[in-house]
């Protein structure tokens, strides 16, 4: 996929509905243009925008342009009711304001969610959004209507990162429906004090849904390339700590590796997907992941 969308990844563009919609369209259209040239999207997964007409299909779903070009009847699959709700649950605590190269985790998440929501809408899915911290909960329940996408983008740019993840147990039943097919993405940096995030995501899993944790990290966080004495600040508590980076690096990387492995193992045991994404990583990977997980429910 062409990476020309990187020029658009600026806070002043991301934090407008029109700007975020433009970024999502550029990313998704660029990705799908590559998909349509090669039906193979990934191991064991295929994607096609159209399928041949079958007796009994609603004539209103004909793609007349394809008929004019090919002389054959096709149904546009993105207009077929799939009965899938795609929900994005975001960690909107202060730690998601961590910034690298002018881009915060939260702004990266805005672009990521907008792109997946745009692709989801094009597939005819209902899309919902929830953002949580201990000060406020943003809620938009899934709908299919096209105007709903703009409302979702508006809510995305209105999210105000505050505090930390809620200390009180969240009533997860308000965030998912056990009676219908759902694809749930829980998007977080996985900074937790007492396994509150892992406990929460475990409660989201049902027999009918797919749950995926998208772990958002910065390159500096993962590789700890800091030099000299550096003062770090906990964005959620305000605590500051001066660190000799050469002495701290080995222990930090060991602790981080242990945390990630423990998290992945816990999620795997509970049949929950885990995928890590860096702030400078191309978004085609998350779109491919979206289509693969969606395929599991169709």
Secondary structure as the mmCIF struct_conf table of DSSP 4:
data_model
#
loop_
_struct_conf.conf_type_id
_struct_conf.id
_struct_conf.beg_label_comp_id
_struct_conf.beg_label_asym_id
_struct_conf.beg_label_seq_id
_struct_conf.end_label_comp_id
_struct_conf.end_label_asym_id
_struct_conf.end_label_seq_id
HELX_RH_3T_P HELX_RH_3T_P1 UNK A 4 UNK A 8
HELX_RH_AL_P HELX_RH_AL_P1 UNK A 11 UNK A 14
TURN_TY1_P TURN_TY1_P1 UNK A 15 UNK A 15
BEND BEND1 UNK A 16 UNK A 16
HELX_RH_AL_P HELX_RH_AL_P2 UNK A 17 UNK A 37
BEND BEND2 UNK A 38 UNK A 39
STRN STRN1 UNK A 40 UNK A 42
TURN_TY1_P TURN_TY1_P2 UNK A 43 UNK A 44
STRN STRN2 UNK A 45 UNK A 46
BEND BEND3 UNK A 49 UNK A 49
STRN STRN3 UNK A 50 UNK A 52
TURN_TY1_P TURN_TY1_P3 UNK A 55 UNK A 56
HELX_RH_3T_P HELX_RH_3T_P2 UNK A 59 UNK A 61
STRN STRN4 UNK A 62 UNK A 62
HELX_RH_AL_P HELX_RH_AL_P3 UNK A 64 UNK A 70
BEND BEND4 UNK A 71 UNK A 72
STRN STRN5 UNK A 74 UNK A 76
HELX_RH_3T_P HELX_RH_3T_P3 UNK A 77 UNK A 79
BEND BEND5 UNK A 80 UNK A 80
STRN STRN6 UNK A 85 UNK A 91
BEND BEND6 UNK A 93 UNK A 93
HELX_RH_3T_P HELX_RH_3T_P4 UNK A 94 UNK A 97
STRN STRN7 UNK A 99 UNK A 100
TURN_TY1_P TURN_TY1_P4 UNK A 101 UNK A 102
STRN STRN8 UNK A 103 UNK A 104
HELX_RH_AL_P HELX_RH_AL_P4 UNK A 105 UNK A 122
TURN_TY1_P TURN_TY1_P5 UNK A 123 UNK A 124
STRN STRN9 UNK A 126 UNK A 132
BEND BEND7 UNK A 134 UNK A 135
STRN STRN10 UNK A 137 UNK A 143
HELX_RH_AL_P HELX_RH_AL_P5 UNK A 146 UNK A 158
BEND BEND8 UNK A 163 UNK A 163
BEND BEND9 UNK A 165 UNK A 165
BEND BEND10 UNK A 167 UNK A 168
HELX_LH_PP_P HELX_LH_PP_P1 UNK A 169 UNK A 170
HELX_RH_3T_P HELX_RH_3T_P5 UNK A 172 UNK A 174
TURN_TY1_P TURN_TY1_P6 UNK A 175 UNK A 175
TURN_TY1_P TURN_TY1_P7 UNK A 178 UNK A 179
BEND BEND11 UNK A 180 UNK A 180
STRN STRN11 UNK A 182 UNK A 188
BEND BEND12 UNK A 193 UNK A 195
HELX_RH_AL_P HELX_RH_AL_P6 UNK A 196 UNK A 204
BEND BEND13 UNK A 207 UNK A 208
STRN STRN12 UNK A 209 UNK A 217
HELX_RH_AL_P HELX_RH_AL_P7 UNK A 219 UNK A 223
BEND BEND14 UNK A 228 UNK A 228
STRN STRN13 UNK A 229 UNK A 233
TURN_TY1_P TURN_TY1_P8 UNK A 235 UNK A 237
STRN STRN14 UNK A 240 UNK A 244
HELX_RH_AL_P HELX_RH_AL_P8 UNK A 245 UNK A 269
TURN_TY1_P TURN_TY1_P9 UNK A 270 UNK A 271
STRN STRN15 UNK A 273 UNK A 278
TURN_TY1_P TURN_TY1_P10 UNK A 279 UNK A 280
BEND BEND15 UNK A 281 UNK A 281
TURN_TY1_P TURN_TY1_P11 UNK A 283 UNK A 283
HELX_RH_AL_P HELX_RH_AL_P9 UNK A 284 UNK A 295
TURN_TY1_P TURN_TY1_P12 UNK A 296 UNK A 297
#
